[in-house]
Amino acid sequence: MENRTDPTPRLERFESYERARREFRWLIPQHLNIASATCRRHADAVTRIALSEVKEGGINTYTFGGLDFLSDKFAMALSESCIGPRDSVAVVLPPSAALAIAHLGALKTGAVVVPLSMTSAAELLEHALADSAARALVVEESIYGVVEAVARSLPNLASRFVVRDLRPAVRSAEVKDFWSEVDRASSDFDAVETDANSPAFIFYVESQGEINGLVHSHRSVIGQLAAFEMFNDVEDKSESVFWTAGDWSSPAVAMGVLYPAWWYGCSIVASNSEDQASVLRIMEQCDVTNVLIPSSPSKALAESEPQPGEGTFLKVRTVVAEAQRWPDYLVNSDPSKTLNEVYSRLETGWIFGRCERWFATPPGSAGRPVPGRWIEIIDQTGNVLQANEKGNIGVNRSDPGLFTGYQNDPARTLAAFIADWYLIGDSAYKDEDGYLFFSPLDGRR
C-alpha cells in the first residue's frame, strides 16, 4: 500500500510525462525539519554512504548515520551557545564534511542557515552577516581573518567556529575550534520540530550592484524533489553518486543537488580540485554516476579536453547542466549518456527543462515544466495565456518550491509578484504540448 505520508514524488510510477504532469500532487507535512528528516529516513543509515570527502591524504567517507550523529553533536554545541529557532547561522566553508555537519546541525536547532561562498566579496559578507543578524559563524581557517574583520562589529554574533586541520593552541569563549566542539559535545539532542513553511536558508546574491537575501523554507527543499527526479532521468537513484562543479553555498547546488541527493539516499562527493587531471581522477575513484554542471562551471570541466589514456566519465550516466554548459568533448564522445538541460532562478530552483527519458525536446525549446511546479505564461495583469500566446513566465505563489520572500524587504517581495504569480523575468510562450520557447525579443534564443 502506498505511504501517503511520504512527500517523495516517485515520478517513476507514471508511465509518461503527460500523466505525471496531470496526476502528481504534493504531500508535504505541516511540520518538517529537512535535516532530521533527511538523516533518519534510510533504514541502512549506519552503512549507507552519504558523503565522500576527497583530501590530500585520501578519501574520508561518512554514512548517513555518521552525519546524523555528528550533526546532533554540533546542534548541541550551538544550543550551548544559546543558538535556537529562527536564529541565523552563517556558514562560509568549501564543499566538505564540515559544511554538511554545520548545515544539518544548525537546521536541527531550528536555526536558519546562511550559506556563503568562500569567494564572496567583503561587501557581500558584511551585508549578509548584518542583514541576517547572524548569531553564529562557521568559517574555514584560511579566510577567517577576512570574515572576522567584518564580523567583529556585529552585535548579535554570539559564537564563532573555525574549521581547521590542526587543533588551535588557545580556545576562547568567542572563537572555538569546530571539530573540538563537535568531539566534546553530547549527541543527545532532539531536533526541533519546525513548521514546513518556516525559513531554512537565506541565500545572498549580488545582482546589478544590489545585494539581496532570498529566504527558502524547509518546504522549498521538498519542492525541488520532482525536478531532481525528472532531470536525473526518472530512475531509481539510491545507488547513485553525485558530483558538481558548483559551490555548495548556491541555491542550485544546495537545494537542487545536495539535500535532494541525501533525501534519496545518494552519496555526494566533496572536492575542491580544479585542475583537469584531479577532477577526472576523483570522478573515477569515487564511481561518480551523476554530474551537475552549473551556469558558472569549473574551468577544468568547461574548457579542457581529456588527455590520452585518461578514463574520463567512465561511469557517469547522467549530466544535468544549466544553459548547456557541459563540455563539448563529453557530448560528442559519448552519446549514450543522458544530457538534460535545466532552467532555474534563485527564487524558484529548477522549474523546467529537458528529460531525455520522457520526451524529445523540439529544436529551440527550453523544455517542459517540472510536474508539480505551477508554471504558466501570464499577461501583465496576471491572467494565464493560451498556447502560443507570448507573455511572462510566472510561478504561482502556492508552488511549494518557491522562495518565501526577500530578507527584510517586503516591498521588494510584493513588487516581484503580479496577483498570485512570481515573475522570473523572462518572456516566452508554450506550444500546444506544453513546450516552452523563449521570446526572440529577450535575446535568449
N, C-alpha and C positions, 0 to 999 in steps of 0.2 A: 504493500500500500504506500502511496506517495506521502512523504513527510511534508505536510502543509505548513510547518513552522520554519522550514529551512528556506532562506531567501535566495539560495543559489539558483540562477536562471535555468541551467541544464538545457540549453538550446538544442542539444543533440537529439532530444526526444521529438523534435519537429523534423519531418522529412524534407521540408523546403523552407526557404527564406520567407516566402509568402505566408505560409502557415504560422511561422514563428512571429512574424510581424502582426498577424491578425489575432493570434490567440494568447500570446505570452502576457502575463500580468505579474507585477511585482508583489512579493510577500515580505515586506520589511517590518520587523517587530517594532513596537513602540519604544522599547528600551534596548539599547545596543551599545556595547563598548567594543569597538573594532579590534582593539589589541587583545583582550582576553578571548573574544570570540574566535579570532584567527589562531591564536596559540593553542587553544584547547578543543578544537573541532576534529582533530585527527586521532583516531584510535591508536595508531602506531607512533605517537608523538615522540616516544623515547628513542626510537631508532630512525625515524624519517628525517632526512637531511633537509634543513631549511636554508642554510647559508654556507657557502664555501668562500672563505676569505683568503685571497692569494697574497702572501707576504714574501719577502726576500728569502726567508728560510724554509718556505714550503707552503702548504695549503692547510689552514685550520678549518675544520668543519664543525657546525653547530646544528644540533637537531632542534625540532620544534619544542621538545621538552626542555632542552637546554636553554633556548631563548626565553621560554616561559619562566623558568627558574631564575635566570639572571635578571630578567626584566622585573620580576617580582622584587628582587633584592634592590634594584635601582629605584623602583617605586617606593620601597621602604625608606631608602636614603633621602629621596625627595620629600616624603612625608615628614621625616625627622627634621627637615629644613623648613617645615610649615608650608610646603607646596601642596595644593589641593585643587578641587574642582574649579574650573574656569580660570585658574592661573595660567600664565603663559611660560613655556619653557623653550628657549631658543637653542637650536642645535646647529652648530657650524662644524660639520665633520665631512670627510670624504666617504665614499662607499665603503662600509666596514661593519664588523660585528658591533663595534661601539655605537655606531649610528642606529643600528637595529634595536639594540638594547635601550638606548636613550629614548627613541621614539616610543617603543612599546611600554617602557616603564612610565614615561610621562602620561601617556594615554590611560594607563591603568589607574592613575591617581585621579582621573577626570580632568587633568590639565589639557591645555591646548598646545600643540607642538608648532613652533615657528621654524620651519626648515630654511636654512640659509646656506648659500653656496660658499665654498672656500675661496672663490674668486670674486666674491661680492665687493663692490667698491665701499670705501669707508662711509660715504654718504648714505648708501642704502642700509648698511649695518646700523648706523646711528638712528636712522628713521625707523627701521623695523623694531629695534630694541625699545625705543621710546614709545612708538605708536602702539605696540602690543603690550606695553607695560610689563615687560619680561621680568619674571620673578626668579628665574634660574637660567643659567647659561651653561651649555656643554660645548666645549671648544677644543679643537686639535692644538697641540702644543706649538706647532710651527707658526701658527698665526695668532697665538694667544696675546702677544704684545699689541698687535693691531686692534683686536677686539677689546682688550682690556682698556686701551686708551679711550675707546668710545664708550665702554660700559661704566667707567669709573664714576661718571656724573649721574648715573641713573638711580633715582631714589628708591625704586621698587625692587631692585635686584638684591635678592637675599643670599643666593649661593652661586658659586662658580665651580664647575667641574672641568678639570683639564685632562684630556686623554693623551697619555704619553707611554712610550715603551719602557722607560726607566722610572723607577719609583722616585718621587721627589724627596729631597733631603729634609724639607720642612713642610709641615701641614698646618694650615691656619683655619680658622673658623669660616673665613670668606672664600678661600681658594683651596679646593680639595682635589685630590687625585681620583679620577673617575674609577679606575679599576680597584684601587684600595677601598673605596667606598662600597663598590659592588661586592668585593670579597667580605668586607666587615658586616654588612647589613644582613638582617634576617630575611628569609624568604617567606615568612609568614605574613603575607599581605593579601587582603581581599580586595580585588579590583572594584572600583566604583561602578555602580550600575548607572550609566549615563543614558539620557534620552537620546534616541536616534538622531534627532534634529539638533542636538547641542553641538557646538563647534569642536572640531578635532584638529584642524590645521588652519594656519594663516600663512599663505604664500605671498611673499613680497616681490614685486616685479617693477622694473623701471621701463617706462614707455614714453617717448617724446618728452623727456625731461621731467616726467612726473613719476613718483613712486606710490604705488597702491598696494594695499593688503587685501587679498582675496580670501574670504572665510569659507571653508568647506566643512561639512558636518560628518559625523560618523555614517549617516545615511548616504552621503555623497560617495563614499568608498564602495558601498554595496551597489550604488547606481552605476558604477563602472564595470561591474562583472559581466554584463551581457556583451559589452564591447570587447572585453578581454577574450571571451569565448569566441565571438564572431571572427575577430581578426587573427586569432590563433587557430583558425580553420575548424572550429566547431568539433573538437575531438577531445577525448579523454586526455587530460594534461597532468595527471597525478604523478607521472614519472618524468615529466619534462624538466629541463634545466635551462634557466633563463639568464641571459647576459644583456646588458645595454651599455651603449657608449655614452648614455646621458648621465647627468648629475642627479643623484638621488634626492636632491632638495627641490627638484622641479615637480609641478603637479603631474606632468605627463608620465614621469617615471614613478613617483611615489604612489599616485592613485591609479595609474594606468598599468603598472607592471608589478611593483614591489608588493603592495598589500593584496591585490588580486592573486598573484602567484602563490603567496602564502595561504590565501584562503583555500586554494585548490590543492594545497599540499605539495607545491612545486618548490624546487631549490633555486636559489639566486646565487650568482657568482659575483663577489665583490672584488674589484680590481681597479687600481689606479694607473695601470700601464697605458702608455700612449704610443709607444713605438710598435710598428707593424709586427715584428717578429714575436714580441712578448704577447701581444694581444692574441695572435693566431695560435701561439703555443698554449696559452691559457685556455682558449676555447676548446682545443683538442684534449688537453689534460683533464678538463672538468666535464667533458662529454656534453657540451652545450648543444641544445636542440632548438632553442627559440631565441631570436635576437630582435631587439628593438633598436632601430636607428632613428634618433630624434632629429628635429628640424635643424639642430646645430650638431652634426655628428663629429666624432673624434677625427682628427686629421688622418690618423692611422687607417681608419676604415674608408674614409671618403676619397682619399687621394692616392692610395698606394695600390700596387699590384703585388700579388704573392710571388715570392721568389721561387725559382725552380726547385722542386723537391720538397716544398712545404705543403703538408697535408691540411689545407685550409678548409674550414667549414665542413669537414667530412661528415659530421653527424647532425648538422643543422637542418631542420625540416622546414621551419617557418621563419620568415623575415618580415617584421612589421616595420614600416617606415612612415615618417611624416614627410609629405611632399616629395615622395620618390627619391629619398636620399640614399638608397642602397648603392653600393659600389657597382660600376658597370661590369667589372670582371666577374662579380658574383652572379649577376643576372645572366650574362652572356654565356658563362661557362657551365652553368648547371640549371637548365630549365626545369628540372624535376622538383626543385624547391618551390614551396609556396611563398609568393611575394605579395603581401597585402599592403596597400597604401591606406593611411588613415588621415582623418582631418579632426582637428581639435582646437579648442580655445581654452585658455587657462581657467575660465569661469565654468566651462562645461565638461572638460575631459573629452575623450574620443566620442564623437557623435555620429559620424558617417564615414563610409569608405568602401573598400573593395574586399570581397571574400571569394577567393577562387573556388572554394568547395561548393558554395551555394549558387553563384551566378557569374556569368561572364559580363564584365562591365563594358558598355559601349565606348568607343573611342571618344575622348573629350569629356567623359563624365567623371565626376568625383566619387561615384558610387551611390550607395543607398544608406538610409538612416539605420542605426542600430535598433533592433527590436527592443521595445520597452522605453526608448528615448522619444520624447514627444517633439519632433522636429517638423516644422511646416514653413511654407513660403507665405508671407503675410504682406499686406499693404501698409501704408503709412498710418492707418487708423487701427490696425490690429486684426483686420479681417483675413481669414485664411483664403488664399487664392486657389484657383483651379489649375489643373495640369497645363503646362506650357505658358502660364502667366508669370511674368517676371516680377519679383518683389524682394523683400528682405528675408534672410534666413533667421527664423525665430525659434527659440526653445521655450516651451511653456513653463510657467512658474512652478507647476506641480511636478516637473520632471525630477526624479529622485537624485540624479547625478549633478544637478545644477548647484552652483555655489549659493550660499545664503545671503551674501552681500559683501560690500566693501567695508573693511575695518574702519570704524569711526567716521564713516562718510555716508550717512543715509541719503543725502541729497544726490550723490553720485549713483547710489544704488537705484533710487527712484527713477533717475533720468535714463538708466540703462534699459528700462522696460517701456514698451507700448502696450497698454492694457495688461494682459497676463503673459506677455511674450518678451523674453530677453533677446535683444538683437545682437547677433555676434559680429556684425559689421561688414558682412558680405551680401551681395545681391546675387540671386540665382533663380532658376526655375526647375520644376520637376516635370519629367515627361509622364506619359500615361502609366508607366510601370514603376514609377517612384524613383527613377534615377535622377540625381541632381547634376545640373550643369551650371557652372558659374557664369554670370552675365559677362559678355565681352566688354562691357563698359567699365568694369572694375579692373581690367588689366590682368586678371589672374589666369585666364585661359585664352 
